Amino acid sequence: MNPESKPGPPCTGAGPSASRARAIQGLTAHSLDVLIIGGGIVGAGIARDAAMRGLKVGLVEQHDFAFGTSSRSSRLLHGGMRYLAQGRLGLVRQASVEKKIVHKIAPHLAEPLPFLFPVYRGNPHWVLWQLKMGVKIYDLLCGGRNFGASTWLSKKSALQKIPGLAESDLKGAVRYYDGFTNDARLVLDTLRSAAKYGATLLNYCRFRNAINQNGWAADVEDLVSGGAGGIRAHAVVNATGPWAGGLPHSRVKLRITKGVHVVVERSRLSAEDAVVMTEGARILFVIPWGERTILGTTDTDYQGSLDRVEAEPEAINYILKVANRFFPNARLVPSDVLSSWAGLRPLLADPDGKPSDISRSHQIRSFEPGWWDVAGGKLTTYRLMAEETVDLIVRWLQKQPDAKDPTALRAQSRTAEEPLLPTSETAGVSGLLPPAFERRIVEHFCRNEWAVHLDDVFVRRTGWHHYLKKRKEVAQQVVDWMGELLGWSSEQKAAELKRYANIP
Ligand SMILES: Cc1cc2nc3c(=O)[nH]c(=O)nc-3n(C[C@H](O)[C@H](O)[C@H](O)COP(=O)(O)OP(=O)(O)OC[C@H]3O[C@@H](n4cnc5c(N)ncnc54)[C@H](O)[C@@H]3O)c2cc1C
């Protein structure tokens, strides 16, 4: 995991505004087989699968791709220890199989990560002997071998493995494997793959409404030019994550909960393995990320704006307090926090359960012909959600008299086998750590990855925003490079810096 890594690919794309104009033309000129609303991991996964099966695919995203929850997760590919403890074996098995598939198809974005789970006297929710059994079951649920075999550790070995871990009342630990990913990069590379199979993708384009008249006619608004347009499609998929309940035609009922993460320097809190920290039944993670450490997350009901989600000081203090309890010598204070992010979980509604108890399962439903609502799920299970959705759409399309020639469509998904992208297209630009800070890297994102604004590059395509210390100086340099590439005036550059500074 070295950020000062290899060269990026050559710039192959046309100019950014030309490719945007081509995308608008591709979306509006002819009828699509399927229009996907939402450019998070679920929409991206559906676009890739559908395009690989021969469908004519369009996708619109109202902000940047991966703007929503899919750039604000814990970045884990996991079955979920907590769901195992809740007895949700089906869900754990599903996600455990999927975490290995993501590792197979996108090895640059999926690294096996060992987790040390220390157990302390006095917490009735996490009992050592039960966890010892649990991690063995966890290994078995991977549909073959897990990334590594789980083990049990005595108190002494746990303290050797994770120096600085609180000693008092420590009984021992278990160690098991999950995967670490880069959520926003997973979305972008999935979309790059979809585009290679012919999908037409447009960010900063909002779906407003649609009517069903011999197929769907959707109204969309191009938020870059301010123009509006119409897109015709046989089928429409609502893949808008936390926004899914508010879309016209949607029947989705969500319970939205918020989770906050913070990033500190590794020198302030270092752990070679990820560490599970418990707060009663809840669990939080310490996740190593290059020279940084990610801490999180919280899980609280949320009713605020979906477009601007803030990591409030109380949540940050709570995370630091838990981390300080588990690592008493760290003495973390708010000024140690380099960056933070807050995301919204689009959970299927269960008004009675505690936020952390609500199921992470997914739902794909169609109440109007040709309209599918896809909701719930996890980053880890995005590929399966996409496969199931496209299976339904293909079956439906095959029955429509005026839709695509059924023989031109593949009934079977290939997304579990086909690599996302060849290594030559990801080296230097896409990985678990931010890429090197270079002009040609920024040029790649502008030409080949649909970057429109400074924060598209700085936050989602590179992760510099969360990783770097001297962000202001670096942002100034990036805005100059982007200005040259995209033809920005000095006023536009100032507006981009202001927009970036306003990110919560
Ligand atoms: C704190 C936190 C931690 C998590 N950690 C993990 C983890 O470690 N592992 C894991 O597997 N899962 C994790 N998850 C869950 C996972 O991140 C989500 O399930 C997943 O990212 C949801 O993806 P999505 O595509 O459904 O939604 P989103 O990523 O939110 O995408 C929906 C998109 O739709 C767009 N949209 C909305 N309305 C419109 C419109 N009218 N027109 C056009 N576009 C529109 C939005 O702008 C948005 O970009 C976590 C979630 C949270 C909040």
The ligand as an SDF file (V2000), in Angstrom:
LIG
                    3D

 53 58  0  0  0  0  0  0  0  0999 V2000
  -21.2530    4.8840    8.1600 C   0  0  0  0  0  0  0  0  0  0  0  0
  -21.4540    3.7600    7.1940 C   0  0  0  0  0  0  0  0  0  0  0  0
  -20.5570    2.7040    7.1700 C   0  0  0  0  0  0  0  0  0  0  0  0
  -20.7420    1.6620    6.2740 C   0  0  0  0  0  0  0  0  0  0  0  0
  -19.7990    0.6970    6.2110 N   0  0  0  0  0  0  0  0  0  0  0  0
  -19.9410   -0.3240    5.3510 C   0  0  0  0  0  0  0  0  0  0  0  0
  -18.9230   -1.2870    5.2370 C   0  0  0  0  0  0  0  0  0  0  0  0
  -17.8610   -1.1910    5.8560 O   0  0  0  0  0  0  0  0  0  0  0  0
  -19.1360   -2.3240    4.3940 N   0  0  0  0  0  0  0  0  0  0  0  0
  -20.2850   -2.4580    3.6840 C   0  0  0  0  0  0  0  0  0  0  0  0
  -20.4230   -3.4460    2.9790 O   0  0  0  0  0  0  0  0  0  0  0  0
  -21.2500   -1.5200    3.7290 N   0  0  0  0  0  0  0  0  0  0  0  0
  -21.0970   -0.4520    4.5340 C   0  0  0  0  0  0  0  0  0  0  0  0
  -22.0400    0.5340    4.5920 N   0  0  0  0  0  0  0  0  0  0  0  0
  -23.2220    0.4390    3.7170 C   0  0  0  0  0  0  0  0  0  0  0  0
  -22.9000    0.8900    2.2840 C   0  0  0  0  0  0  0  0  0  0  0  0
  -22.0120    1.9810    2.2870 O   0  0  0  0  0  0  0  0  0  0  0  0
  -24.1920    1.2530    1.5650 C   0  0  0  0  0  0  0  0  0  0  0  0
  -25.0910    0.1790    1.6640 O   0  0  0  0  0  0  0  0  0  0  0  0
  -23.9760    1.5620    0.0850 C   0  0  0  0  0  0  0  0  0  0  0  0
  -22.9000    2.4510   -0.1150 O   0  0  0  0  0  0  0  0  0  0  0  0
  -25.2440    2.1620   -0.4940 C   0  0  0  0  0  0  0  0  0  0  0  0
  -25.0370    2.3980   -1.8560 O   0  0  0  0  0  0  0  0  0  0  0  0
  -26.2030    2.9770   -2.7600 P   0  0  0  0  0  0  0  0  0  0  0  0
  -25.7050    2.9810   -4.1580 O   0  0  0  0  0  0  0  0  0  0  0  0
  -27.4660    2.2830   -2.4570 O   0  0  0  0  0  0  0  0  0  0  0  0
  -26.4160    4.4760   -2.2300 O   0  0  0  0  0  0  0  0  0  0  0  0
  -25.5550    5.7810   -2.4950 P   0  0  0  0  0  0  0  0  0  0  0  0
  -24.1150    5.5130   -2.5120 O   0  0  0  0  0  0  0  0  0  0  0  0
  -26.0240    6.8270   -1.5380 O   0  0  0  0  0  0  0  0  0  0  0  0
  -25.9570    6.1960   -3.9740 O   0  0  0  0  0  0  0  0  0  0  0  0
  -27.2140    6.7200   -4.3000 C   0  0  0  0  0  0  0  0  0  0  0  0
  -26.9910    7.8580   -5.2950 C   0  0  0  0  0  0  0  0  0  0  0  0
  -28.2440    8.2540   -5.8580 O   0  0  0  0  0  0  0  0  0  0  0  0
  -28.1280    9.6250   -6.1900 C   0  0  0  0  0  0  0  0  0  0  0  0
  -29.4590   10.2020   -6.3950 N   0  0  0  0  0  0  0  0  0  0  0  0
  -30.4030   10.3980   -5.4480 C   0  0  0  0  0  0  0  0  0  0  0  0
  -31.4920   10.9940   -6.0020 N   0  0  0  0  0  0  0  0  0  0  0  0
  -31.2110   11.1620   -7.3180 C   0  0  0  0  0  0  0  0  0  0  0  0
  -31.9360   11.7530   -8.4140 C   0  0  0  0  0  0  0  0  0  0  0  0
  -33.1710   12.2800   -8.2540 N   0  0  0  0  0  0  0  0  0  0  0  0
  -31.3410   11.7780   -9.6330 N   0  0  0  0  0  0  0  0  0  0  0  0
  -30.1020   11.2750   -9.8200 C   0  0  0  0  0  0  0  0  0  0  0  0
  -29.3780   10.7250   -8.8080 N   0  0  0  0  0  0  0  0  0  0  0  0
  -29.9310   10.6650   -7.5810 C   0  0  0  0  0  0  0  0  0  0  0  0
  -27.4070   10.1950   -4.9770 C   0  0  0  0  0  0  0  0  0  0  0  0
  -26.8310   11.4550   -5.2420 O   0  0  0  0  0  0  0  0  0  0  0  0
  -26.3980    9.1030   -4.6530 C   0  0  0  0  0  0  0  0  0  0  0  0
  -25.1070    9.3490   -5.1870 O   0  0  0  0  0  0  0  0  0  0  0  0
  -21.8660    1.6330    5.4280 C   0  0  0  0  0  0  0  0  0  0  0  0
  -22.7660    2.6970    5.4470 C   0  0  0  0  0  0  0  0  0  0  0  0
  -22.5410    3.7660    6.3080 C   0  0  0  0  0  0  0  0  0  0  0  0
  -23.4610    4.9330    6.2950 C   0  0  0  0  0  0  0  0  0  0  0  0
  1  2  1  0
  2  3  1  0
  2 52  2  0
  3  4  2  0
  4  5  1  0
  4 50  1  0
  5  6  2  0
  6  7  1  0
  6 13  1  0
  7  8  2  0
  7  9  1  0
  9 10  1  0
 10 11  2  0
 10 12  1  0
 12 13  2  0
 13 14  1  0
 14 15  1  0
 14 50  1  0
 15 16  1  0
 16 17  1  0
 16 18  1  0
 18 19  1  0
 18 20  1  0
 20 21  1  0
 20 22  1  0
 22 23  1  0
 23 24  1  0
 24 25  2  0
 24 26  1  0
 24 27  1  0
 27 28  1  0
 28 29  2  0
 28 30  1  0
 28 31  1  0
 31 32  1  0
 32 33  1  0
 33 34  1  0
 33 48  1  0
 34 35  1  0
 35 36  1  0
 35 46  1  0
 36 37  1  0
 36 45  1  0
 37 38  2  0
 38 39  1  0
 39 40  1  0
 39 45  2  0
 40 41  1  0
 40 42  2  0
 42 43  1  0
 43 44  2  0
 44 45  1  0
 46 47  1  0
 46 48  1  0
 48 49  1  0
 50 51  2  0
 51 52  1  0
 52 53  1  0
M  END
$$$$
